[in-house]
Amino acid sequence: MGEKKKSKLHMPHVLTLIFLLIVAVAILTWILPSGEFERTLMDTSAGERSVAVAGTYHSVDKVLKDGTSLRQGIGQVLMAPGKGIQQMIEVLAFVFIIGGVFQIMAKTNALNMGIQKIVKKLGAKEILIIPILMLLFGLGGSTFGMSDELVPFYLLIMPIMFTMGYDSMTTFMTVCLAATVGYAASTVNPFCVLIAQGIAGIQGNPQLVFRMIQWVIMMGVIITFVTWRALKIKKSPEKSITYQEDIYKKKEVTSEVDFNQDMTIRQKSVLAVFVIGMVVVVVGLVKFGWYMNELSMCFMGMGLLMGIFGGLNEKEISDEFITGVKDISFAAMVIGFCSGIMVIAQDGMIIDTILNTLSDLVAGSSNTVFAVVLYAVESLLTLLVPSSSGLAALSMPIMAPLCDLHGVNPEAAVTALQYGNQLTNLMSPVAGTTVAGLAICKISFAQWWKTIWKVFLILTVLAIIFCTVSAAI
């Protein structure tokens, strides 16, 4: 007799979870009363937006005068993903262009060579390698959402860290912790802040300067911690939580990096295009209130110039662009499916019912309590939807109007999403970037949690303070 296969519990695919949420919301349209707020166009610090007017909520019959039923059935459930994609078409177009552009940049190998050049130039000033690399990874996370691109850097940096007397945990924190916290403290990250603001109807990134201040503070905290810990480990290697494992890792890890290889003029040109392009993006956001189409224009131009200056011919530029679009297609589908949840809720007219209930729950609460609620909700939702862009599509249609009803700046919802999403992913066993980095460095979650929990609490407190200030500005 053949052995029976043991059934194993596993986390459902994220698209499965989202589709189940579509079904659940459809069921709610049969249970919850339908209703709506009166809305008006208002000039706010976040630009001209359609804002729900507090105190105007009223219920609506489940069957409208024209005979349309607000109760969503099987047909509506199956149409929801397609309708969600249609609703998010401007955002999805932006996402696809971003994916293609950064694949072109990756093909030129300019970023990898830039990192290698910095490592080589530091030479004997080895301790500086940690803050400098963390600043670079933090900038990458904050500006262009550096995340999946981190994998080769673990392999590049670990031999260097071992040679300088540091441990594998130092490697992981230098790369993953820096990029993730930089991502959390996003300034112009197109996959987080810009998409969330776009969905919320916020134009021009009005709190950009405040976001820059947040980035400096958050990066200062983790760079100080990682550098202090690295010096302590170098002085007493046996104090490392990965000391025993690192004995074997050092035998396995070999550096295949040729530090005598110089950056080409083309690679320097690619990096120059990227830097100038990001400056143009910031100016456009701050001075001209750019939105999705203008941002797509700017990134498209950057992609073409990086491909040309990087020495790629027209076929290579096109092929790499298509490869980048394919790689980002999963994130795009997550955004579309999450928007499908909102389609069901909108067609069933229960969004304002939920908003009214949430508004009543937080009525009279301080900005701090309200910020904690926003942060907690985003953190919990992240366990279902780890993707920042997917989470934006899922939560912003609820969170931004909730801020309006509570009388606070809707940028607070964006700030809560940034930190709730990325700080949760930093500790979550279902976050792909964190799991991949720990696997490459051969570090267990138990070792990671034990090392980072105190700093994580500090980062969480800072995040809630930033959410509170964001609400009050």
HELIX and SHEET records of a PDB file:
HELIX    1   1 VAL A   14  ILE A   31  1                                  18    
HELIX    2   2 ILE A   74  GLN A   87  1                                  14    
HELIX    3   3 ILE A   89  THR A  108  1                                  20    
HELIX    4   4 ALA A  110  LEU A  122  1                                  13    
HELIX    5   5 GLU A  126  LEU A  128  5                                   3    
HELIX    6   6 ILE A  129  PHE A  144  1                                  16    
HELIX    7   7 ASP A  148  LEU A  150  5                                   3    
HELIX    8   8 VAL A  151  THR A  163  1                                  13    
HELIX    9   9 SER A  168  PHE A  172  1                                   5    
HELIX   10  10 MET A  173  LEU A  177  3                                   5    
HELIX   11  11 ALA A  178  ALA A  184  1                                   7    
HELIX   12  12 VAL A  193  ALA A  200  1                                   8    
HELIX   13  13 LEU A  208  LYS A  235  1                                  28    
HELIX   14  14 PRO A  237  LYS A  239  5                                   3    
HELIX   15  15 TYR A  243  GLU A  252  1                                  10    
HELIX   16  16 ILE A  265  PHE A  288  1                                  24    
HELIX   17  17 MET A  292  PHE A  309  1                                  18    
HELIX   18  18 GLU A  314  ASP A  347  1                                  34    
HELIX   19  19 ILE A  351  VAL A  362  1                                  12    
HELIX   20  20 ASN A  367  LEU A  384  1                                  18    
HELIX   21  21 SER A  388  HIS A  406  1                                  19    
HELIX   22  22 GLU A  411  MET A  427  1                                  17    
HELIX   23  23 GLY A  432  CYS A  441  1                                  10    
HELIX   24  24 PHE A  445  ALA A  472  1                                  28    
SHEET    1   A 2 SER A  34  GLU A  36  0                                        
SHEET    2   A 2 HIS A  58  VAL A  60 -1                                        
SHEET    1   B 2 ARG A  39  THR A  44  0                                        
SHEET    2   B 2 GLY A  47  ALA A  52 -1                                        
END                                                                             
